[in-house]
Amino acid sequence: TTSLPPGSTFKLVVAAAALESGKFTEDSLLPAPASLKLPLSNNRMHNWQNGPCTSSGKITLRQALAVSCNTTFAWLGMQLGADALRAQAEKFGFNSSFSVPMNSSTSVFPTELDGAQTALSSIGQFEVRATALQMAAVVAAINNGGKLMTPYLVDKVLTSDLAVLDQTQKSVKSVAMSPTVARLLSSMMKTVVNSGTAYTVRIPGVEVGAKTGTADSGTDKSAHAWMVANATKGGKTISIAVVVENGGGAAEVSGNRIAGPIVAKIIKQAFL
């Protein structure tokens, strides 16, 4: 699968690093300026136009994730530092390969970042790259108490009389975060759906947590539209990652508007 800038879906990784550090909680008040000057640069990072993060005040970490504040997460990433972000990303599987059994492109968190590059990487831009499989693994680990499972394609092979010939043994690839942080992030993802940017996946009767992303492609083409989600009903959970490259050609790209309805259809097909 192709690796692309994950945009704001990567904020889940940054939030995990912040909570795991012990320096921040879901209620920590963080800066939420309308724009943020990048270190050693004349460039400024902006929040999306007319969004909820256009004041010069502060916002909690939970709220910042819900409404996807770029400047808040850029500031947070710089406070944590590139090494901490890279370590957290690698616990989720970045900078290593998945095989299911076909190979997937390696998702990347870059090395040797300066302050501005760290800020941009904290919102899933600069040279951060992720596959849909990687981001599905991230949300699955959040749902799984912090354990990142080794992905696989074939569950079992049966003979002609349906006897089990071979069965894949489930295995833990890494522990990405503590169970406490995983539960908290899962709750924060539900806030993204119920009062944040992922409102297109509000589905009656199904518990859904999600994160949207709109990632600049680095070309003259439209941005990529992302949505990652966990959906639960009756004790069964599915983890989903959808990316629509270049927004499917749309002039105005929004992860919620373009990728969200696809995620919603998958959830409804699975549960309703």
Contacts in CASP RR format, 6 or more apart in sequence:
PFRMAT RR
TARGET T0000
AUTHOR 0000-0000-0000
METHOD contacts of the structure
MODEL  1
TTSLPPGSTFKLVVAAAALESGKFTEDSLLPAPASLKLPLSNNRMHNWQN
GPCTSSGKITLRQALAVSCNTTFAWLGMQLGADALRAQAEKFGFNSSFSV
PMNSSTSVFPTELDGAQTALSSIGQFEVRATALQMAAVVAAINNGGKLMT
PYLVDKVLTSDLAVLDQTQKSVKSVAMSPTVARLLSSMMKTVVNSGTAYT
VRIPGVEVGAKTGTADSGTDKSAHAWMVANATKGGKTISIAVVVENGGGA
AEVSGNRIAGPIVAKIIKQAFL
1 104 0 8 1.000
1 105 0 8 1.000
1 131 0 8 1.000
1 132 0 8 1.000
1 133 0 8 1.000
2 105 0 8 1.000
2 131 0 8 1.000
2 245 0 8 1.000
3 105 0 8 1.000
3 106 0 8 1.000
3 107 0 8 1.000
3 108 0 8 1.000
3 129 0 8 1.000
3 130 0 8 1.000
3 131 0 8 1.000
3 134 0 8 1.000
4 129 0 8 1.000
4 130 0 8 1.000
4 131 0 8 1.000
4 215 0 8 1.000
4 217 0 8 1.000
4 224 0 8 1.000
4 243 0 8 1.000
4 245 0 8 1.000
5 124 0 8 1.000
5 125 0 8 1.000
5 128 0 8 1.000
5 129 0 8 1.000
5 130 0 8 1.000
5 215 0 8 1.000
5 216 0 8 1.000
5 217 0 8 1.000
5 218 0 8 1.000
5 224 0 8 1.000
6 124 0 8 1.000
6 128 0 8 1.000
6 129 0 8 1.000
6 130 0 8 1.000
6 134 0 8 1.000
6 135 0 8 1.000
6 213 0 8 1.000
6 215 0 8 1.000
6 226 0 8 1.000
7 123 0 8 1.000
7 124 0 8 1.000
7 125 0 8 1.000
7 128 0 8 1.000
7 213 0 8 1.000
7 214 0 8 1.000
7 215 0 8 1.000
7 216 0 8 1.000
7 224 0 8 1.000
7 226 0 8 1.000
8 68 0 8 1.000
8 70 0 8 1.000
8 73 0 8 1.000
8 123 0 8 1.000
8 124 0 8 1.000
8 211 0 8 1.000
8 212 0 8 1.000
8 213 0 8 1.000
8 214 0 8 1.000
8 215 0 8 1.000
8 226 0 8 1.000
9 124 0 8 1.000
9 130 0 8 1.000
9 135 0 8 1.000
9 138 0 8 1.000
9 211 0 8 1.000
9 212 0 8 1.000
9 213 0 8 1.000
9 226 0 8 1.000
9 227 0 8 1.000
9 228 0 8 1.000
9 241 0 8 1.000
10 121 0 8 1.000
10 122 0 8 1.000
10 123 0 8 1.000
10 124 0 8 1.000
10 128 0 8 1.000
10 130 0 8 1.000
11 65 0 8 1.000
11 68 0 8 1.000
11 73 0 8 1.000
11 122 0 8 1.000
11 123 0 8 1.000
11 124 0 8 1.000
11 211 0 8 1.000
12 65 0 8 1.000
12 138 0 8 1.000
12 139 0 8 1.000
12 142 0 8 1.000
12 185 0 8 1.000
12 189 0 8 1.000
12 211 0 8 1.000
12 228 0 8 1.000
13 85 0 8 1.000
13 88 0 8 1.000
13 89 0 8 1.000
13 92 0 8 1.000
13 94 0 8 1.000
13 138 0 8 1.000
14 73 0 8 1.000
14 76 0 8 1.000
14 77 0 8 1.000
14 80 0 8 1.000
14 85 0 8 1.000
14 88 0 8 1.000
14 122 0 8 1.000
15 61 0 8 1.000
15 65 0 8 1.000
15 73 0 8 1.000
15 185 0 8 1.000
15 188 0 8 1.000
16 88 0 8 1.000
16 92 0 8 1.000
16 142 0 8 1.000
16 176 0 8 1.000
16 177 0 8 1.000
16 181 0 8 1.000
16 185 0 8 1.000
17 77 0 8 1.000
17 80 0 8 1.000
17 84 0 8 1.000
17 85 0 8 1.000
17 87 0 8 1.000
17 88 0 8 1.000
18 24 0 8 1.000
18 28 0 8 1.000
18 61 0 8 1.000
18 76 0 8 1.000
18 77 0 8 1.000
18 80 0 8 1.000
19 25 0 8 1.000
19 26 0 8 1.000
19 61 0 8 1.000
19 177 0 8 1.000
19 181 0 8 1.000
19 184 0 8 1.000
19 185 0 8 1.000
20 88 0 8 1.000
20 177 0 8 1.000
20 178 0 8 1.000
20 181 0 8 1.000
21 80 0 8 1.000
21 84 0 8 1.000
23 79 0 8 1.000
23 80 0 8 1.000
24 30 0 8 1.000
24 61 0 8 1.000
24 76 0 8 1.000
25 61 0 8 1.000
26 60 0 8 1.000
26 61 0 8 1.000
26 62 0 8 1.000
26 184 0 8 1.000
26 187 0 8 1.000
26 188 0 8 1.000
27 60 0 8 1.000
27 61 0 8 1.000
27 62 0 8 1.000
28 60 0 8 1.000
28 61 0 8 1.000
29 58 0 8 1.000
29 59 0 8 1.000
29 60 0 8 1.000
30 58 0 8 1.000
30 59 0 8 1.000
30 60 0 8 1.000
30 61 0 8 1.000
30 64 0 8 1.000
30 72 0 8 1.000
30 75 0 8 1.000
30 76 0 8 1.000
31 57 0 8 1.000
31 58 0 8 1.000
31 71 0 8 1.000
31 72 0 8 1.000
31 75 0 8 1.000
32 47 0 8 1.000
32 53 0 8 1.000
32 55 0 8 1.000
32 56 0 8 1.000
32 57 0 8 1.000
32 58 0 8 1.000
32 59 0 8 1.000
32 64 0 8 1.000
32 69 0 8 1.000
32 71 0 8 1.000
32 72 0 8 1.000
33 55 0 8 1.000
33 56 0 8 1.000
33 57 0 8 1.000
33 71 0 8 1.000
34 46 0 8 1.000
34 47 0 8 1.000
34 53 0 8 1.000
34 54 0 8 1.000
34 55 0 8 1.000
34 56 0 8 1.000
34 71 0 8 1.000
35 44 0 8 1.000
35 45 0 8 1.000
35 46 0 8 1.000
35 47 0 8 1.000
35 71 0 8 1.000
36 44 0 8 1.000
36 45 0 8 1.000
36 70 0 8 1.000
36 71 0 8 1.000
36 74 0 8 1.000
36 75 0 8 1.000
36 119 0 8 1.000
37 43 0 8 1.000
37 44 0 8 1.000
38 44 0 8 1.000
38 45 0 8 1.000
38 74 0 8 1.000
38 115 0 8 1.000
38 116 0 8 1.000
38 119 0 8 1.000
38 120 0 8 1.000
39 78 0 8 1.000
39 114 0 8 1.000
39 115 0 8 1.000
39 116 0 8 1.000
39 119 0 8 1.000
40 114 0 8 1.000
40 115 0 8 1.000
40 116 0 8 1.000
41 116 0 8 1.000
43 116 0 8 1.000
45 70 0 8 1.000
45 71 0 8 1.000
45 74 0 8 1.000
45 119 0 8 1.000
45 120 0 8 1.000
45 123 0 8 1.000
46 70 0 8 1.000
46 71 0 8 1.000
47 53 0 8 1.000
47 54 0 8 1.000
47 69 0 8 1.000
47 70 0 8 1.000
47 71 0 8 1.000
48 68 0 8 1.000
48 70 0 8 1.000
48 214 0 8 1.000
51 67 0 8 1.000
52 67 0 8 1.000
52 69 0 8 1.000
53 59 0 8 1.000
53 64 0 8 1.000
53 67 0 8 1.000
53 68 0 8 1.000
53 69 0 8 1.000
53 70 0 8 1.000
53 71 0 8 1.000
53 72 0 8 1.000
59 67 0 8 1.000
59 69 0 8 1.000
59 72 0 8 1.000
61 72 0 8 1.000
61 76 0 8 1.000
61 188 0 8 1.000
62 188 0 8 1.000
62 191 0 8 1.000
63 69 0 8 1.000
63 191 0 8 1.000
64 72 0 8 1.000
64 73 0 8 1.000
64 76 0 8 1.000
65 188 0 8 1.000
65 189 0 8 1.000
65 191 0 8 1.000
65 192 0 8 1.000
65 211 0 8 1.000
66 188 0 8 1.000
66 191 0 8 1.000
66 192 0 8 1.000
66 195 0 8 1.000
66 196 0 8 1.000
66 197 0 8 1.000
67 196 0 8 1.000
67 197 0 8 1.000
68 192 0 8 1.000
68 197 0 8 1.000
68 211 0 8 1.000
68 212 0 8 1.000
68 213 0 8 1.000
70 123 0 8 1.000
73 122 0 8 1.000
73 123 0 8 1.000
74 119 0 8 1.000
74 120 0 8 1.000
74 122 0 8 1.000
74 123 0 8 1.000
75 119 0 8 1.000
76 122 0 8 1.000
77 85 0 8 1.000
77 118 0 8 1.000
77 119 0 8 1.000
77 122 0 8 1.000
78 115 0 8 1.000
78 118 0 8 1.000
78 119 0 8 1.000
78 122 0 8 1.000
81 118 0 8 1.000
82 113 0 8 1.000
82 115 0 8 1.000
82 117 0 8 1.000
82 118 0 8 1.000
82 121 0 8 1.000
85 109 0 8 1.000
85 118 0 8 1.000
85 121 0 8 1.000
85 122 0 8 1.000
86 94 0 8 1.000
86 95 0 8 1.000
86 109 0 8 1.000
86 111 0 8 1.000
88 176 0 8 1.000
88 177 0 8 1.000
89 95 0 8 1.000
89 109 0 8 1.000
90 96 0 8 1.000
90 109 0 8 1.000
91 148 0 8 1.000
91 174 0 8 1.000
91 175 0 8 1.000
91 176 0 8 1.000
91 177 0 8 1.000
92 134 0 8 1.000
92 137 0 8 1.000
92 138 0 8 1.000
92 141 0 8 1.000
92 148 0 8 1.000
92 174 0 8 1.000
92 176 0 8 1.000
93 107 0 8 1.000
93 134 0 8 1.000
93 137 0 8 1.000
93 148 0 8 1.000
93 173 0 8 1.000
93 174 0 8 1.000
93 176 0 8 1.000
94 107 0 8 1.000
94 108 0 8 1.000
94 109 0 8 1.000
94 130 0 8 1.000
94 134 0 8 1.000
95 106 0 8 1.000
95 107 0 8 1.000
95 108 0 8 1.000
95 109 0 8 1.000
96 106 0 8 1.000
97 103 0 8 1.000
97 104 0 8 1.000
97 106 0 8 1.000
98 104 0 8 1.000
98 131 0 8 1.000
98 133 0 8 1.000
98 134 0 8 1.000
98 137 0 8 1.000
98 150 0 8 1.000
98 151 0 8 1.000
100 133 0 8 1.000
100 151 0 8 1.000
100 152 0 8 1.000
100 153 0 8 1.000
101 152 0 8 1.000
101 153 0 8 1.000
101 154 0 8 1.000
102 153 0 8 1.000
104 131 0 8 1.000
104 133 0 8 1.000
104 134 0 8 1.000
105 129 0 8 1.000
105 131 0 8 1.000
107 129 0 8 1.000
107 130 0 8 1.000
107 131 0 8 1.000
107 134 0 8 1.000
108 127 0 8 1.000
108 128 0 8 1.000
108 129 0 8 1.000
108 130 0 8 1.000
109 121 0 8 1.000
109 128 0 8 1.000
110 117 0 8 1.000
110 121 0 8 1.000
110 126 0 8 1.000
110 127 0 8 1.000
110 128 0 8 1.000
113 121 0 8 1.000
113 126 0 8 1.000
117 126 0 8 1.000
117 127 0 8 1.000
120 126 0 8 1.000
121 127 0 8 1.000
121 128 0 8 1.000
124 215 0 8 1.000
125 215 0 8 1.000
125 216 0 8 1.000
132 241 0 8 1.000
132 242 0 8 1.000
132 243 0 8 1.000
133 151 0 8 1.000
133 241 0 8 1.000
134 241 0 8 1.000
135 226 0 8 1.000
135 228 0 8 1.000
135 241 0 8 1.000
135 243 0 8 1.000
136 151 0 8 1.000
136 228 0 8 1.000
136 239 0 8 1.000
136 240 0 8 1.000
136 241 0 8 1.000
137 148 0 8 1.000
137 149 0 8 1.000
137 151 0 8 1.000
137 239 0 8 1.000
138 176 0 8 1.000
138 228 0 8 1.000
139 189 0 8 1.000
139 211 0 8 1.000
139 228 0 8 1.000
139 229 0 8 1.000
139 230 0 8 1.000
139 239 0 8 1.000
139 240 0 8 1.000
139 241 0 8 1.000
140 148 0 8 1.000
140 149 0 8 1.000
140 230 0 8 1.000
140 239 0 8 1.000
141 147 0 8 1.000
141 148 0 8 1.000
141 149 0 8 1.000
141 176 0 8 1.000
141 177 0 8 1.000
141 182 0 8 1.000
142 177 0 8 1.000
142 182 0 8 1.000
142 185 0 8 1.000
142 186 0 8 1.000
142 189 0 8 1.000
142 230 0 8 1.000
143 182 0 8 1.000
143 186 0 8 1.000
143 230 0 8 1.000
143 232 0 8 1.000
143 237 0 8 1.000
143 239 0 8 1.000
144 182 0 8 1.000
145 177 0 8 1.000
145 179 0 8 1.000
145 182 0 8 1.000
145 183 0 8 1.000
146 175 0 8 1.000
146 176 0 8 1.000
146 177 0 8 1.000
146 178 0 8 1.000
146 179 0 8 1.000
146 181 0 8 1.000
146 182 0 8 1.000
147 172 0 8 1.000
147 174 0 8 1.000
147 175 0 8 1.000
147 176 0 8 1.000
148 172 0 8 1.000
148 173 0 8 1.000
148 174 0 8 1.000
148 175 0 8 1.000
148 176 0 8 1.000
149 170 0 8 1.000
149 171 0 8 1.000
149 172 0 8 1.000
149 173 0 8 1.000
150 170 0 8 1.000
150 171 0 8 1.000
150 172 0 8 1.000
150 173 0 8 1.000
152 168 0 8 1.000
154 168 0 8 1.000
155 167 0 8 1.000
155 168 0 8 1.000
156 164 0 8 1.000
156 165 0 8 1.000
156 166 0 8 1.000
156 167 0 8 1.000
156 168 0 8 1.000
157 164 0 8 1.000
157 165 0 8 1.000
157 166 0 8 1.000
157 167 0 8 1.000
158 164 0 8 1.000
158 165 0 8 1.000
159 165 0 8 1.000
176 182 0 8 1.000
177 185 0 8 1.000
186 209 0 8 1.000
186 230 0 8 1.000
189 209 0 8 1.000
189 210 0 8 1.000
189 211 0 8 1.000
189 229 0 8 1.000
189 230 0 8 1.000
190 207 0 8 1.000
190 208 0 8 1.000
190 209 0 8 1.000
192 198 0 8 1.000
192 209 0 8 1.000
192 210 0 8 1.000
192 211 0 8 1.000
192 212 0 8 1.000
193 199 0 8 1.000
193 201 0 8 1.000
193 202 0 8 1.000
193 208 0 8 1.000
193 209 0 8 1.000
193 210 0 8 1.000
193 229 0 8 1.000
194 202 0 8 1.000
197 212 0 8 1.000
197 256 0 8 1.000
198 208 0 8 1.000
198 209 0 8 1.000
198 210 0 8 1.000
198 211 0 8 1.000
198 212 0 8 1.000
198 227 0 8 1.000
198 229 0 8 1.000
198 256 0 8 1.000
198 260 0 8 1.000
199 256 0 8 1.000
200 256 0 8 1.000
200 257 0 8 1.000
200 260 0 8 1.000
200 261 0 8 1.000
200 263 0 8 1.000
200 264 0 8 1.000
201 208 0 8 1.000
201 209 0 8 1.000
201 210 0 8 1.000
201 227 0 8 1.000
201 229 0 8 1.000
201 231 0 8 1.000
201 260 0 8 1.000
201 263 0 8 1.000
201 264 0 8 1.000
201 267 0 8 1.000
202 208 0 8 1.000
203 231 0 8 1.000
203 264 0 8 1.000
203 267 0 8 1.000
203 268 0 8 1.000
203 271 0 8 1.000
203 272 0 8 1.000
205 233 0 8 1.000
206 231 0 8 1.000
206 232 0 8 1.000
206 233 0 8 1.000
206 267 0 8 1.000
206 271 0 8 1.000
206 272 0 8 1.000
207 231 0 8 1.000
207 232 0 8 1.000
207 233 0 8 1.000
208 229 0 8 1.000
208 230 0 8 1.000
208 231 0 8 1.000
208 232 0 8 1.000
208 267 0 8 1.000
209 229 0 8 1.000
209 230 0 8 1.000
209 231 0 8 1.000
210 227 0 8 1.000
210 228 0 8 1.000
210 229 0 8 1.000
210 230 0 8 1.000
210 260 0 8 1.000
210 263 0 8 1.000
211 227 0 8 1.000
211 228 0 8 1.000
211 229 0 8 1.000
212 226 0 8 1.000
212 227 0 8 1.000
212 254 0 8 1.000
212 255 0 8 1.000
212 256 0 8 1.000
212 259 0 8 1.000
212 260 0 8 1.000
213 225 0 8 1.000
213 226 0 8 1.000
213 227 0 8 1.000
213 255 0 8 1.000
213 259 0 8 1.000
214 223 0 8 1.000
214 224 0 8 1.000
214 225 0 8 1.000
214 226 0 8 1.000
214 253 0 8 1.000
214 254 0 8 1.000
214 255 0 8 1.000
215 223 0 8 1.000
215 224 0 8 1.000
215 226 0 8 1.000
216 223 0 8 1.000
217 223 0 8 1.000
217 224 0 8 1.000
217 246 0 8 1.000
221 246 0 8 1.000
221 249 0 8 1.000
222 246 0 8 1.000
222 247 0 8 1.000
222 248 0 8 1.000
222 249 0 8 1.000
222 250 0 8 1.000
222 251 0 8 1.000
222 253 0 8 1.000
223 246 0 8 1.000
223 247 0 8 1.000
223 253 0 8 1.000
224 243 0 8 1.000
224 244 0 8 1.000
224 245 0 8 1.000
224 246 0 8 1.000
224 247 0 8 1.000
224 253 0 8 1.000
225 243 0 8 1.000
225 244 0 8 1.000
225 247 0 8 1.000
225 248 0 8 1.000
225 250 0 8 1.000
225 253 0 8 1.000
225 254 0 8 1.000
225 255 0 8 1.000
225 257 0 8 1.000
225 258 0 8 1.000
225 259 0 8 1.000
226 241 0 8 1.000
226 242 0 8 1.000
226 243 0 8 1.000
226 244 0 8 1.000
226 255 0 8 1.000
226 259 0 8 1.000
227 240 0 8 1.000
227 241 0 8 1.000
227 242 0 8 1.000
227 255 0 8 1.000
227 256 0 8 1.000
227 259 0 8 1.000
227 260 0 8 1.000
227 262 0 8 1.000
227 263 0 8 1.000
228 239 0 8 1.000
228 240 0 8 1.000
228 241 0 8 1.000
228 242 0 8 1.000
229 239 0 8 1.000
229 240 0 8 1.000
229 241 0 8 1.000
229 263 0 8 1.000
229 267 0 8 1.000
230 237 0 8 1.000
230 238 0 8 1.000
230 239 0 8 1.000
230 240 0 8 1.000
231 237 0 8 1.000
231 238 0 8 1.000
231 240 0 8 1.000
231 267 0 8 1.000
231 270 0 8 1.000
231 271 0 8 1.000
233 271 0 8 1.000
236 271 0 8 1.000
238 266 0 8 1.000
238 267 0 8 1.000
238 270 0 8 1.000
240 263 0 8 1.000
240 266 0 8 1.000
240 267 0 8 1.000
242 259 0 8 1.000
242 260 0 8 1.000
242 262 0 8 1.000
242 263 0 8 1.000
242 266 0 8 1.000
243 259 0 8 1.000
244 255 0 8 1.000
244 258 0 8 1.000
244 259 0 8 1.000
244 262 0 8 1.000
246 253 0 8 1.000
247 253 0 8 1.000
247 258 0 8 1.000
248 258 0 8 1.000
250 258 0 8 1.000
END
